[in-house]
Amino acid sequence: MMKSKADEEDYWNSSKFKAFTFDDEDDEFSRLKESKQAVNSIRRLVEEDEDEDDVEKVSWSGEPVGSISWSVNETAASNQRTDREPAFPKITTDTATISKSHSGYSLSSLFKGKTKGGNFPTFTDSLSDSSVRLYAPELRKPKSEYKDYVSDWSPEETVQRMQQGKVVSLEKFRSLQDKLLLLDYAVCAHDGNVITAVLIYLKRTLSKEVLFRELESRQTALRHFISYLTETRAQRLLLELLRALDRTEDVALLQYKEHLSIIDENKRRDFLKSCLSLPFSPEDTAHIQDHYTLLERQIIIEATDRQAERGGKVEIFQKFPRRASILNMPLITTLYYCCFYHYSDAEGTYSSPLNVRQTFKISEKQYFVTALAARAKLKAWSDVDALFTSRNWLGFTRKKSPLGFQRVVDILQKNSAPTQVLQDYVALVDDAELRITLAQKHKCHDIVINTYRDLKDRQQLLGYRGKVERGSAEERKIEELLNNQQIRWKN
């Protein structure tokens, strides 16, 4: 039946459906046109009103998936297919313009939605019809895209895939047996990254009691777990684990490490004092005791020296201002500081180097090296000489050193000792060849000449004459030795 133009305008103005526009992307039909529910509702509406030829017909064959003509044709064809995979239309580019003569369906009939009973079905009714929705094509991803996620891999296969860098899901391993198998296979694979990944999953999905109990019998996994907790600074969980394993010394050491985060030196000292009651081994207990005693001593020395430095009355602090605080410095650094600023302090004071040596049982060699470096830095050569001087029971003095004189010469040379000081200690090197080498390096000519004389090596002495300055005292000394008839040269 033909409708007049006035009737059509009256319909569109009175209808609860909005007019279709190509540019309106917000209307309900445009939002649902690519869904399979909208496709089926369109098919139902179309079949009821195919006889209205007086309405303008529009078709755009060749459009991609989602166009109305493709959806209707695909819906009708899908009723005859047995294969569930959707068939996509072949897209062509030669029909880019809109044609009015190839469509057998009316846009106005689609949106009128007339039924045989004359009622207008709502979109909700159309979408809820399950018998119609069965005809919609199923659009899904290729199997290759989600195969790795849904396949039923065994624990062993899962570990192998993790080693290959493939993405897997551990969530499907829900039973305790499967989780432990997963961990055991990871350990057997000797791959630390896989072990850690599995442990993180077990930490999240198992209670602490169960996890700790199972790790106790798996020492490799336990070590990885402790390392993981240490690196992530999960201190609380790590303490609980160590306590559950009855590793009291490890618990004590972990608590002791907390002093590193304490900035205030007095609070740190008090914390170290409280650590003395923790169940350490005897060796570690001695270490904690020394640490506490050293910090306590450093606090006293620091307060005294800071006040003396500000007062400006102590000469050494004026000549050599302190570069840093002594607080929290190592033991040997503290000894060096005391040898530098407090070398002559009475032995009963905290700042005395001898008191530090006795309190902390520093070896003779370590004390000697530290004191030598400190006094050489100050160019206090008399103190350096006193370090080597010793008396025997007859009252004779001689130079003695707990370390080789070659090392002594190196320390003195690094602190810019004068040649006369170096010469005294180069002469004390026992090995003749080494003594000559050191004497030539530091230009101690007298030692070289005397050594060749003692070796009765005339040829070496003649050769060395060409290395000294002409007309110098060293050249004259060599000439006297070469002309001495009482020396029996070996060459």
Salt bridges, closest charged atoms under 4 A:
GLU47 OE2 - ARG43 NH2 3.01
GLU52 OE1 - LYS112 NZ 3.37
ASP53 OD1 - LYS57 NZ 3.04
GLU56 OE2 - LYS100 NZ 3.12
GLU74 OE2 - ARG81 NH1 2.68
GLU85 OE2 - ARG140 NH2 2.49
ASP129 OD2 - ARG44 NH1 3.09
GLU138 OE2 - ARG84 NH2 2.67
ASP148 OD1 - ARG161 NH2 2.56
GLU171 OE2 - ARG204 NH2 2.60
ASP184 OD1 - ARG218 NE 2.76
GLU214 OE2 - ARG213 NH2 3.14
GLU214 OE1 - ARG218 NH1 3.04
GLU240 OE1 - LYS208 NZ 2.84
ASP250 OD2 - ARG247 NE 2.77
ASP270 OD1 - ARG269 NE 3.49
GLU302 OE2 - ARG306 NH2 3.13
GLU302 OE1 - ARG322 NH1 2.95
ASP305 OD2 - HIS342 NE2 2.84
GLU309 OE1 - ARG322 NE 3.16
GLU315 OE2 - LYS319 NZ 2.92
ASP345 OD2 - HIS342 ND1 2.90
ASP383 OD2 - ARG375 NH2 2.82
ASP385 OD1 - LYS399 NZ 2.13
ASP446 OD1 - LYS477 NZ 3.99
ASP454 OD1 - ARG453 NH2 3.25
GLU479 OE2 - ARG465 NH1 2.63
